[in-house]
Amino acid sequence: MHTSLSGFDMPSEEQVHLAAESFRLLSDPTRIKILWALLQGESSVACLAELADAAPTAVSQHLAKLRLAGLVKGRREGTFVYYTAADEHVRRLLTQGLYHADRIDRGDDHELAREE
């Protein structure tokens, strides 16, 4: 049925897998805080730990996973590593997720159903 629709195209298995992995990594509140902070500018583990109210070791572990997924980048300067969000796609992804959460929190979920 869907295949008869003009322009209908399913994503590849690899695309679906990578998207699901990105969403899985974003399902942690600390990672969302870390990414949001990095969208404001470059930061160190110590600063991110303070902003996310988490232990520096935990933040380092989160950053390692986010880096492997291509969501953040690191830049070494001496003994320090400074992190940034990987690109504008990360900004859009996180912004849309937070916008959606805000709409649900305000009780606008009936409007979301109409938009879909």
C-alpha positions as protocol buffer text, in pm:
chain_id: "A"
residue {
  index: 1
  type: MET
  ca { x: 0 y: 0 z: 0 }
}
residue {
  index: 2
  type: HIS
  ca { x: 262 y: 257 z: 105 }
}
residue {
  index: 3
  type: THR
  ca { x: 496 y: 157 z: -175 }
}
residue {
  index: 4
  type: SER
  ca { x: 238 y: 281 z: -424 }
}
residue {
  index: 5
  type: LEU
  ca { x: 258 y: 634 z: -278 }
}
residue {
  index: 6
  type: SER
  ca { x: 457 y: 874 z: -491 }
}
residue {
  index: 7
  type: GLY
  ca { x: 786 y: 967 z: -324 }
}
residue {
  index: 8
  type: PHE
  ca { x: 749 y: 714 z: -40 }
}
residue {
  index: 9
  type: ASP
  ca { x: 1092 y: 609 z: 82 }
}
residue {
  index: 10
  type: MET
  ca { x: 1192 y: 411 z: 392 }
}
residue {
  index: 11
  type: PRO
  ca { x: 1528 y: 482 z: 558 }
}
residue {
  index: 12
  type: SER
  ca { x: 1793 y: 212 z: 528 }
}
residue {
  index: 13
  type: GLU
  ca { x: 1851 y: -32 z: 813 }
}
residue {
  index: 14
  type: GLU
  ca { x: 2182 y: 141 z: 886 }
}
residue {
  index: 15
  type: GLN
  ca { x: 2012 y: 483 z: 907 }
}
residue {
  index: 16
  type: VAL
  ca { x: 1746 y: 346 z: 1140 }
}
residue {
  index: 17
  type: HIS
  ca { x: 2009 y: 179 z: 1360 }
}
residue {
  index: 18
  type: LEU
  ca { x: 2223 y: 494 z: 1385 }
}
residue {
  index: 19
  type: ALA
  ca { x: 1923 y: 716 z: 1458 }
}
residue {
  index: 20
  type: ALA
  ca { x: 1801 y: 477 z: 1729 }
}
residue {
  index: 21
  type: GLU
  ca { x: 2149 y: 477 z: 1884 }
}
residue {
  index: 22
  type: SER
  ca { x: 2156 y: 858 z: 1887 }
}
residue {
  index: 23
  type: PHE
  ca { x: 1812 y: 871 z: 2051 }
}
residue {
  index: 24
  type: ARG
  ca { x: 1921 y: 608 z: 2304 }
}
residue {
  index: 25
  type: LEU
  ca { x: 2221 y: 820 z: 2400 }
}
residue {
  index: 26
  type: LEU
  ca { x: 1998 y: 1125 z: 2433 }
}
residue {
  index: 27
  type: SER
  ca { x: 1762 y: 943 z: 2670 }
}
residue {
  index: 28
  type: ASP
  ca { x: 1979 y: 1030 z: 2971 }
}
residue {
  index: 29
  type: PRO
  ca { x: 1904 y: 1361 z: 3151 }
}
residue {
  index: 30
  type: THR
  ca { x: 2271 y: 1423 z: 3232 }
}
residue {
  index: 31
  type: ARG
  ca { x: 2367 y: 1383 z: 2865 }
}
residue {
  index: 32
  type: ILE
  ca { x: 2096 y: 1629 z: 2765 }
}
residue {
  index: 33
  type: LYS
  ca { x: 2234 y: 1882 z: 3015 }
}
residue {
  index: 34
  type: ILE
  ca { x: 2588 y: 1824 z: 2888 }
}
residue {
  index: 35
  type: LEU
  ca { x: 2486 y: 1868 z: 2526 }
}
residue {
  index: 36
  type: TRP
  ca { x: 2280 y: 2177 z: 2602 }
}
residue {
  index: 37
  type: ALA
  ca { x: 2579 y: 2333 z: 2779 }
}
residue {
  index: 38
  type: LEU
  ca { x: 2803 y: 2246 z: 2484 }
}
residue {
  index: 39
  type: LEU
  ca { x: 2560 y: 2410 z: 2244 }
}
residue {
  index: 40
  type: GLN
  ca { x: 2630 y: 2733 z: 2433 }
}
residue {
  index: 41
  type: GLY
  ca { x: 3003 y: 2698 z: 2370 }
}
residue {
  index: 42
  type: GLU
  ca { x: 3319 y: 2499 z: 2432 }
}
residue {
  index: 43
  type: SER
  ca { x: 3365 y: 2359 z: 2781 }
}
residue {
  index: 44
  type: SER
  ca { x: 3585 y: 2137 z: 2997 }
}
residue {
  index: 45
  type: VAL
  ca { x: 3481 y: 1829 z: 3193 }
}
residue {
  index: 46
  type: ALA
  ca { x: 3505 y: 2018 z: 3524 }
}
residue {
  index: 47
  type: CYS
  ca { x: 3280 y: 2298 z: 3404 }
}
residue {
  index: 48
  type: LEU
  ca { x: 3031 y: 2053 z: 3251 }
}
residue {
  index: 49
  type: ALA
  ca { x: 3024 y: 1854 z: 3575 }
}
residue {
  index: 50
  type: GLU
  ca { x: 2929 y: 2166 z: 3767 }
}
residue {
  index: 51
  type: LEU
  ca { x: 2663 y: 2267 z: 3513 }
}
residue {
  index: 52
  type: ALA
  ca { x: 2511 y: 1917 z: 3497 }
}
residue {
  index: 53
  type: ASP
  ca { x: 2539 y: 1866 z: 3875 }
}
residue {
  index: 54
  type: ALA
  ca { x: 2730 y: 1542 z: 3819 }
}
residue {
  index: 55
  type: ALA
  ca { x: 3066 y: 1395 z: 3914 }
}
residue {
  index: 56
  type: PRO
  ca { x: 3350 y: 1472 z: 3670 }
}
residue {
  index: 57
  type: THR
  ca { x: 3414 y: 1099 z: 3621 }
}
residue {
  index: 58
  type: ALA
  ca { x: 3051 y: 1044 z: 3521 }
}
residue {
  index: 59
  type: VAL
  ca { x: 3064 y: 1340 z: 3283 }
}
residue {
  index: 60
  type: SER
  ca { x: 3381 y: 1199 z: 3125 }
}
residue {
  index: 61
  type: GLN
  ca { x: 3206 y: 868 z: 3066 }
}
residue {
  index: 62
  type: HIS
  ca { x: 2904 y: 1041 z: 2914 }
}
residue {
  index: 63
  type: LEU
  ca { x: 3129 y: 1250 z: 2689 }
}
residue {
  index: 64
  type: ALA
  ca { x: 3314 y: 941 z: 2569 }
}
residue {
  index: 65
  type: LYS
  ca { x: 2986 y: 782 z: 2458 }
}
residue {
  index: 66
  type: LEU
  ca { x: 2861 y: 1104 z: 2299 }
}
residue {
  index: 67
  type: ARG
  ca { x: 3191 y: 1141 z: 2114 }
}
residue {
  index: 68
  type: LEU
  ca { x: 3179 y: 786 z: 1981 }
}
residue {
  index: 69
  type: ALA
  ca { x: 2826 y: 856 z: 1852 }
}
residue {
  index: 70
  type: GLY
  ca { x: 2948 y: 1171 z: 1675 }
}
residue {
  index: 71
  type: LEU
  ca { x: 2741 y: 1407 z: 1891 }
}
residue {
  index: 72
  type: VAL
  ca { x: 3036 y: 1592 z: 2048 }
}
residue {
  index: 73
  type: LYS
  ca { x: 3393 y: 1675 z: 1950 }
}
residue {
  index: 74
  type: GLY
  ca { x: 3696 y: 1717 z: 2171 }
}
residue {
  index: 75
  type: ARG
  ca { x: 3999 y: 1945 z: 2135 }
}
residue {
  index: 76
  type: ARG
  ca { x: 4312 y: 1882 z: 2340 }
}
residue {
  index: 77
  type: GLU
  ca { x: 4504 y: 2175 z: 2484 }
}
residue {
  index: 78
  type: GLY
  ca { x: 4791 y: 2059 z: 2701 }
}
residue {
  index: 79
  type: THR
  ca { x: 4647 y: 1824 z: 2961 }
}
residue {
  index: 80
  type: PHE
  ca { x: 4291 y: 1951 z: 2916 }
}
residue {
  index: 81
  type: VAL
  ca { x: 4027 y: 1848 z: 2664 }
}
residue {
  index: 82
  type: TYR
  ca { x: 3764 y: 2101 z: 2563 }
}
residue {
  index: 83
  type: TYR
  ca { x: 3439 y: 1975 z: 2416 }
}
residue {
  index: 84
  type: THR
  ca { x: 3183 y: 2120 z: 2176 }
}
residue {
  index: 85
  type: ALA
  ca { x: 2864 y: 1991 z: 2018 }
}
residue {
  index: 86
  type: ALA
  ca { x: 2952 y: 1819 z: 1691 }
}
residue {
  index: 87
  type: ASP
  ca { x: 2746 y: 2032 z: 1453 }
}
residue {
  index: 88
  type: GLU
  ca { x: 2425 y: 2219 z: 1383 }
}
residue {
  index: 89
  type: HIS
  ca { x: 2233 y: 1891 z: 1348 }
}
residue {
  index: 90
  type: VAL
  ca { x: 2288 y: 1822 z: 1718 }
}
residue {
  index: 91
  type: ARG
  ca { x: 2149 y: 2167 z: 1800 }
}
residue {
  index: 92
  type: ARG
  ca { x: 1835 y: 2106 z: 1595 }
}
residue {
  index: 93
  type: LEU
  ca { x: 1784 y: 1758 z: 1737 }
}
residue {
  index: 94
  type: LEU
  ca { x: 1814 y: 1869 z: 2098 }
}
residue {
  index: 95
  type: THR
  ca { x: 1617 y: 2189 z: 2047 }
}
residue {
  index: 96
  type: GLN
  ca { x: 1330 y: 1999 z: 1888 }
}
residue {
  index: 97
  type: GLY
  ca { x: 1330 y: 1741 z: 2169 }
}
residue {
  index: 98
  type: LEU
  ca { x: 1321 y: 2011 z: 2436 }
}
residue {
  index: 99
  type: TYR
  ca { x: 1054 y: 2207 z: 2246 }
}
residue {
  index: 100
  type: HIS
  ca { x: 840 y: 1893 z: 2227 }
}
residue {
  index: 101
  type: ALA
  ca { x: 890 y: 1828 z: 2600 }
}
residue {
  index: 102
  type: ASP
  ca { x: 794 y: 2189 z: 2680 }
}
residue {
  index: 103
  type: ARG
  ca { x: 473 y: 2159 z: 2477 }
}
residue {
  index: 104
  type: ILE
  ca { x: 376 y: 1840 z: 2661 }
}
residue {
  index: 105
  type: ASP
  ca { x: 467 y: 1995 z: 2997 }
}
residue {
  index: 106
  type: ARG
  ca { x: 241 y: 2294 z: 2926 }
}
residue {
  index: 107
  type: GLY
  ca { x: -47 y: 2068 z: 2826 }
}
residue {
  index: 108
  type: ASP
  ca { x: -22 y: 2144 z: 2455 }
}
residue {
  index: 109
  type: ASP
  ca { x: -15 y: 1775 z: 2366 }
}
residue {
  index: 110
  type: HIS
  ca { x: -361 y: 1800 z: 2207 }
}
residue {
  index: 111
  type: GLU
  ca { x: -215 y: 2061 z: 1968 }
}
residue {
  index: 112
  type: LEU
  ca { x: 75 y: 1827 z: 1890 }
}
residue {
  index: 113
  type: ALA
  ca { x: -171 y: 1556 z: 1783 }
}
residue {
  index: 114
  type: ARG
  ca { x: -342 y: 1803 z: 1546 }
}
residue {
  index: 115
  type: GLU
  ca { x: -7 y: 1902 z: 1391 }
}
residue {
  index: 116
  type: GLU
  ca { x: 82 y: 1542 z: 1311 }
}
